[in-house]
């Protein structure tokens, strides 16, 4: 089964459960449901601030409470972008690995969402 794993700074482990369209987390030997009824999601990552980011077929979103908030719609990313990995810094700057085009793009929501090739 395909899955992604992200680990928070506190050691909480987030795992995508594609078969059941959900994300679950595990910490201190017990698990809990984080998000349910997810469809079309591709990957997850956790920022150093403990914020969980979820990439879906529609948007890059972040978990706020028990709901996803859109950070950037997929339509607003470069058309030829193929997501291979996502990393988010403590300052919430987003880096996207684009294996298809051999580049890393940086997006800084605090400034502009124009991608910068790094």
Secondary structure, 3 states (H helix, E strand, C coil): CCCCEEECCCCCEEEEEHHHCEEEEEECCEEEEEECCCCCEEEEEECCCCCEEEEECCEEEEEECCEEEEEEEHHHCCCCCCEEEEEECCCCEEEEEECCCCEEEEEECCCEEEEEEC
